[in-house]
Amino acid sequence: MDNSTILETKDLNLWYGQKHALIDITVRIPKKTVTALIGPSGCGKSTLLRCCNRMNDLIDSSRITGNVLFNGEDIYDGHADAYAVREKIGMVFQKPNPFPKSIYENVAYGPRIHGVREKGALDRIVEESLKGAALWDEVKDRLHEPALALSGGQQQRLCIARSLAVEPEVILMDEPCSALDPIATGKIEDLIIRLARNYTVVIVTHNMQQAARVSEYTGFMYMGELIEFDETSRIFEDPGEELTENYITGRFG
Ligand SMILES: Nc1ncnc2c1ncn2[C@@H]1O[C@H](COP(=O)(O)OP(=O)(O)OP(=O)(O)O)[C@@H](O)[C@H]1O
């Protein structure tokens, strides 16, 4: 694996019981870029995303073969710790899911679990993480108010701050804007582009304009297979596969 790749799957297959949901997926995700996964409903985008930080471990019926390498190490290796993997490879979900606690406590939760106790240190992490998620200015005077009182877009940025607080390298985002209005969506898209200066972002989206706006690389999936992976401009302007072209021109999906 070369230095520019941070995550890599090799011949990855996943079954939910009898359902073969991922078929021979081999892909390299470049470091400090935004990669979008697109494709029709049910093609396996979320499943592939969840394989990248072992979230599928939580689904009893799922079984995988093949490899998922993070910085060259197999995250499914018997010695790998799923919790440590999820710290380095964080996840943001479709629906913002802050804890029913204060804004401050949401961000401080992860570092506290990892043994950060000193108030000054926690304060610094909370501030840095909220700044990193472009939320600090909006909440700095009400850090101890309930997170659930924030708007949906603010809650989603809080969830991004919560994942930044444990110093991830990769942030996986599963349709992070689908529950948001266009203004909140625009703020998250700006943030995603900014995050890629320091982190690697992989985003599942149904919105092809969004993929075109935020990502440098795009993978097109269809019925469990990765049909094509390339620079986003290439995928949208001159795809190599007819299936990709049919999808992006709206002929199906
Ligand atoms: N927990 C599960 N148990 C059984 N089958 C599942 C489970 N999760 C997903 N599947 C099936 O695996 C396939 C891939 O689903 P997945 O959610 O990954 O697709 P997707 O491309 O993300 O879809 P969408 O865009 O609708 O979210 C689908 O056929 C789905 O029904």
The ligand as a Gaussian input file, in Angstrom:
#p B3LYP/6-31G(d) Opt

LIG

0 1
 N      -29.095000      -5.396000       8.705000
 C      -29.397000      -5.942000       7.532000
 N      -29.886000      -7.188000       7.484000
 C      -30.213000      -7.772000       6.301000
 N      -30.050000      -7.174000       5.093000
 C      -29.560000      -5.936000       5.091000
 C      -29.194000      -5.241000       6.298000
 N      -28.735000      -4.030000       5.962000
 C      -28.799000      -3.939000       4.621000
 N      -29.283000      -5.082000       4.090000
 C      -29.471000      -5.378000       2.650000
 O      -28.207000      -5.261000       2.002000
 C      -28.344000      -4.576000       0.757000
 C      -27.470000      -3.334000       0.760000
 O      -28.022000      -2.395000       1.701000
 P      -27.344000      -0.998000       2.010000
 O      -28.158000      -0.348000       3.087000
 O      -25.920000      -1.164000       2.225000
 O      -27.575000      -0.234000       0.631000
 P      -27.496000       1.310000       0.290000
 O      -26.928000       1.401000      -1.055000
 O      -26.823000       2.032000       1.385000
 O      -29.035000       1.682000       0.260000
 P      -29.762000       3.089000       0.568000
 O      -29.229000       4.048000      -0.428000
 O      -31.215000       2.772000       0.349000
 O      -29.445000       3.452000       1.986000
 C      -29.824000      -4.298000       0.585000
 O      -30.387000      -5.334000      -0.183000
 C      -30.361000      -4.341000       1.998000
 O      -31.707000      -4.742000       2.009000

